[in-house]
């Protein structure tokens, strides 16, 4: 196990296209850090640079206190779990698990002990003599994880490992990965574009955008206090409602608090912070036309168009709603739940 530290890390491709712009990030020993962001934000490139699969244009990467910039992937003592499993199809499950250990000259008795322990932990012992084609997607991903575990590396790197699985299996494997990481205590870096994976797995979340880090923190901290308009709109499902201050101030009967910081021209509110009805004294009362209802089990997502704002509000209402689409609804925004932003800087005030 080991800490991972990135200092001023950049990646520029031939021709001058820079995709990673000076990343500074410290990952503690035993921590699970999730890199999340939209496609093309640089998260997978950054992971591959840690792994040694991409060269570093500038900066340093340290694993366990050792600078690894010029070390080959095999010399970095990390194990990577890929999206497509990357199993050898002609080998049995046992053969896939043993392969890396055999190449390192590990004694036979130790290989057997590690393989058996990993197989029991991942519940793949009954499949040790099967080929990958005889396994389900979830079983193959367990084998891929087992191959990483038996090596007992300093760090695990996960590159969207669950994206090929169906929703039910993704949920099961999320629990399995978190349980394993906690029990093994191995430093882990996990890349995903799936918010639910990111929020539920991470000790700390790193939100990336355009090759930069937008914000780092515990998942709930990023949800409760996004540092930028990008994070506010990216973290959360449904995402935060972002409202033009001039437009909302122009609505009849609406008064925004004087306590908003100078320079605030956009305010945000989470869909689950909005209350139905007229609200309490001091809340911002609004009304609009209900255009769509999404019932999602224990809650309903309401899409309401407010005249004069030129946008649709998303509201999370608990339970099953009796409202009907195309009807008028009243709702209120508690002033204490407003998030102030500046449009020009894109940052929270």
C-alpha positions in Angstrom: 0.0 0.0 0.0 1.2 3.5 -0.7 0.2 7.1 -1.1 0.0 8.6 -4.6 1.0 12.2 -5.3 0.6 14.1 -8.5 2.4 17.5 -8.8 2.0 19.8 -11.8 1.1 16.9 -14.1 0.5 17.8 -17.7 -0.2 15.9 -20.9 0.3 17.4 -24.3 0.0 15.4 -27.5 2.1 15.9 -30.6 0.7 18.9 -32.4 0.2 20.9 -29.2 -3.1 19.6 -28.0 -3.0 19.8 -24.2 -5.5 17.5 -22.4 -4.2 17.7 -18.8 -3.4 21.1 -17.4 -1.2 20.9 -14.4 -2.9 18.6 -12.0 -2.0 18.6 -8.3 -3.6 15.8 -6.2 -2.5 13.9 -3.1 -4.1 10.5 -2.5 -3.6 9.1 1.0 -2.5 5.6 1.8 -5.5 3.3 1.8 -7.9 6.0 0.3 -10.4 5.4 -2.5 -10.5 8.4 -4.7 -12.9 8.6 -7.6 -12.2 10.7 -10.7 -15.5 11.8 -12.3 -16.5 14.1 -15.2 -18.0 14.1 -18.6 -16.5 12.2 -21.6 -13.3 13.9 -22.8 -12.5 15.6 -19.5 -9.2 13.8 -19.1 -10.0 11.4 -16.2 -9.0 8.2 -18.1 -5.9 9.9 -19.5 -4.9 10.9 -15.9 -5.4 7.3 -14.7 -3.3 5.9 -17.5 -0.5 8.3 -16.7 -0.5 7.0 -13.1 -0.4 3.5 -14.5 2.4 4.3 -16.9 0.3 3.6 -20.0 0.6 7.3 -21.0 3.7 9.4 -20.9 3.9 12.5 -18.7 4.6 15.8 -20.5 5.5 17.7 -17.4 5.2 17.3 -13.6 5.8 14.3 -11.3 3.9 11.2 -10.2 5.0 9.5 -7.0 3.8 6.2 -5.6 4.9 5.3 -2.1 7.2 8.3 -2.1 9.1 7.1 -5.2 8.9 9.2 -8.4 7.7 6.8 -11.2 7.7 9.1 -14.2 10.2 7.0 -16.1 9.2 3.6 -14.8 7.4 1.0 -16.9 3.9 0.0 -15.9 5.3 -3.4 -14.6 7.8 -1.5 -12.4 5.2 0.6 -10.6 3.6 -2.2 -8.5 0.1 -1.2 -9.4 -2.8 -3.4 -10.6 -5.4 -2.1 -13.1 -9.0 -3.3 -13.7 -10.3 -2.4 -17.1 -13.8 -1.8 -18.5 -13.5 -4.8 -20.9 -12.1 -7.2 -18.3 -8.9 -7.9 -20.3 -8.9 -11.6 -19.5 -6.9 -14.2 -21.5 -9.7 -16.1 -23.3 -7.6 -19.3 -23.8 -6.8 -19.6 -20.1 -9.0 -20.8 -17.3 -10.0 -18.6 -14.5 -7.3 -20.1 -12.4 -4.8 -19.5 -15.2 -5.8 -15.8 -15.5 -5.4 -15.4 -11.7 -2.0 -17.1 -11.7 -0.5 -15.5 -14.7 1.0 -12.4 -13.2 2.4 -14.2 -10.2 4.0 -16.8 -12.4 5.7 -14.1 -14.4 7.2 -12.7 -11.2 8.6 -16.0 -10.1 6.3 -16.4 -7.1 6.7 -19.8 -5.4 4.0 -22.3 -6.3 2.7 -22.7 -2.8 2.2 -18.9 -2.4 0.5 -18.7 -5.8 -2.0 -21.4 -4.8 -2.7 -19.7 -1.4 -3.3 -16.3 -3.0 -5.5 -17.7 -5.7 -7.6 -19.7 -3.3 -8.0 -16.7 -1.0 -9.0 -14.3 -3.8 -11.4 -16.9 -5.2 -13.1 -17.4 -1.8 -13.3 -13.6 -1.2 -14.9 -13.0 -4.6 -17.0 -16.1 -4.6 -15.5 -17.4 -7.8 -14.1 -20.7 -6.5 -16.6 -22.8 -8.4 -15.5 -21.3 -11.7 -11.7 -21.7 -11.4 -11.6 -24.4 -14.1 -13.9 -22.5 -16.5 -12.8 -20.3 -19.5 -13.9 -16.6 -19.5 -16.5 -17.3 -22.3 -18.3 -19.6 -19.9 -18.9 -16.8 -17.4 -21.4 -14.0 -17.1 -20.3 -10.3 -17.3 -20.4 -10.0 -13.5 -18.3 -13.2 -13.0 -15.7 -12.0 -15.5 -15.4 -8.7 -13.7 -14.9 -10.6 -10.4 -12.1 -12.6 -12.1 -10.5 -9.3 -13.3 -10.6 -8.0 -9.8 -9.2 -11.2 -8.5 -6.3 -11.0 -10.8 -5.5 -7.6 -9.4 -6.0 -8.7 -5.7 -3.6 -11.7 -5.9 -0.7 -9.4 -6.9 -1.1 -7.5 -3.6 0.0 -4.3 -5.3 0.6 -0.9 -3.8 -2.4 0.5 -5.5 -5.5 -0.5 -7.5 -6.5 1.5 -10.6 -10.1 1.1 -11.9 -11.0 2.4 -15.4 -14.8 2.4 -15.6 -14.9 -1.3 -14.6 -18.7 -1.6 -14.4 -19.8 0.2 -17.5 -20.4 -3.0 -19.4 -22.8 -4.4 -16.8 -26.5 -4.0 -16.5 -28.0 -1.8 -13.7 -28.6 -4.6 -11.2 -25.1 -6.0 -11.6 -23.6 -2.6 -11.4 -25.3 -2.1 -8.0 -24.0 -5.4 -6.7 -20.5 -4.9 -7.9 -20.4 -1.4 -6.4 -21.1 -2.9 -3.0 -18.5 -5.6 -3.7 -15.7 -3.2 -4.7 -16.3 -0.9 -1.7 -16.3 -3.9 0.7 -13.1 -5.3 -0.8 -11.3 -2.0 -0.8 -12.2 -1.4 2.8 -11.1 -4.9 3.9 -7.9 -4.8 1.9 -7.1 -1.1 2.7 -5.3 -0.7 -0.7 -4.9 2.8 -2.1 -7.4 3.0 -5.1 -8.1 5.4 -7.9 -11.4 4.8 -9.7 -12.6 6.5 -12.9 -16.3 6.7 -13.8 -18.8 9.0 -15.5 -21.6 7.5 -13.4 -22.5 9.8 -10.6 -24.1 7.1 -8.5 -20.9 5.1 -8.6 -18.9 8.2 -7.8 -21.0 9.3 -4.8 -21.4 5.9 -3.2 -17.8 4.6 -3.7 -15.6 7.5 -3.0 -13.8 8.5 0.2 -13.0 11.7 -1.8 -14.4 12.8 -5.2 -12.4 14.6 -7.8 -14.6 16.4 -10.4 -12.7 17.0 -13.7 -13.6 19.3 -16.5 -11.5 20.1 -19.6 -8.3 18.6 -18.1 -8.6 20.7 -14.9 -9.8 19.7 -11.4 -12.9 21.7 -10.6 -13.3 20.5 -7.0 -12.0 17.8 -4.6 -13.8 16.7 -1.4 -16.1 14.2 0.2 -19.1 13.4 -2.0 -21.6 15.0 0.3 -19.5 18.1 0.6 -19.5 18.6 -3.2 -23.3 18.0 -3.2 -23.9 20.4 -0.4 -21.5 23.1 -1.4 -20.4 23.0 -5.1 -17.5 25.2 -5.8 -18.5 26.1 -9.3 -21.4 26.3 -11.8 -19.9 23.2 -13.5 -19.9 21.1 -10.3 -23.4 22.4 -9.4 -24.8 21.3 -12.7 -22.8 18.0 -12.9 -23.2 16.5 -9.4 -26.7 15.5 -8.4 -29.4 13.7 -10.2 -31.5 15.6 -11.1 -28.9 18.4 -11.2 -29.2 21.7 -9.4 -31.6 24.3 -10.8 -29.6 27.4 -11.8 -31.6 30.7 -12.0 -30.7 34.1 -13.5 -30.9 36.6 -10.6 -32.3 39.5 -12.7 -35.0 37.3 -14.1 -36.2 36.0 -10.8 -36.1 39.5 -9.2 -38.4 40.7 -12.0 -41.1 38.2 -11.0 -44.1 39.8 -9.1 -44.0 39.1 -5.4 -40.4 37.7 -5.4 -37.7 39.2 -3.2 -34.2 37.8 -3.0 -32.3 38.2 0.3 -30.0 41.2 0.7 -27.4 38.8 2.2 -26.4 37.4 -1.2 -22.7 38.1 -1.8 -21.8 41.0 -4.2 -21.4 39.8 -7.7 -24.1 37.1 -7.4 -25.9 36.9 -10.8 -26.9 33.2 -10.7 -28.5 31.4 -7.7 -28.8 27.6 -7.5 -31.2 25.4 -5.6 -31.2 21.6 -5.3 -34.4 19.9 -6.6 -34.8 18.2 -3.2 -34.6 21.5 -1.3 -37.8 22.9 -3.0 -41.1 22.6 -1.1 -44.5 22.2 -2.6 -47.2 24.8 -1.8 -46.8 28.4 -0.7 -43.9 27.6 1.7 -43.0 29.2 5.0 -42.5 32.9 5.7 -39.4 34.3 4.0 -39.4 31.5 1.3 -39.4 32.5 -2.3 -42.9 31.7 -3.7 -43.2 30.5 -7.3 -45.8 28.9 -9.5 -45.8 27.4 -12.9 -47.1 24.8 -15.3 -46.4 21.1 -14.6 -45.0 19.8 -17.9 -43.8 16.3 -16.9 -43.9 13.9 -14.0 -41.3 11.2 -13.6 -42.4 8.7 -10.9 -39.3 6.9 -9.7 -40.7 4.8 -6.9 -40.3 6.5 -3.5 -40.3 10.0 -5.1 -41.5 11.9 -8.1 -39.5 14.3 -10.3 -41.7 17.2 -11.4 -40.7 19.5 -14.3 -42.4 22.9 -13.9 -42.1 25.8 -16.4 -42.2 29.2 -14.7 -43.4 32.0 -16.9 -40.8 34.8 -17.0 -37.8 32.6 -16.2 -37.5 30.9 -19.5 -36.5 27.7 -17.9 -38.0 24.5 -16.3 -37.6 23.9 -12.6 -37.0 20.3 -11.5 -38.5 19.5 -8.1 -38.1 16.2 -6.2 -41.3 15.5 -4.4 -41.3 12.7 -1.8 -43.8 9.9 -2.4 -46.3 9.5 -5.2 -47.9 12.7 -6.5 -51.6 13.2 -7.2 -50.8 16.2 -9.4 -51.6 16.1 -13.1 -49.5 17.2 -16.1 -50.5 20.6 -17.7 -51.9 21.8 -14.3 -50.7 24.8 -12.3 -48.5 24.1 -9.2 -47.3 26.3 -6.4 -43.9 25.7 -4.9 -41.3 27.6 -2.7 -37.6 27.9 -2.5 -36.2 28.3 1.0 -33.8 31.2 1.1 -31.3 29.3 3.2 -30.9 26.7 0.5 -29.7 29.2 -2.2 -26.2 28.8 -3.7 -24.7 32.0 -5.0 -22.5 32.0 -8.1 -20.9 34.5 -10.5 -21.5 33.8 -14.2 -18.3 35.4 -15.5 -15.9 33.4 -13.2 -18.2 30.4 -13.0 -17.3 30.1 -9.3 -19.3 30.0 -6.0 -19.2 33.3 -4.1 
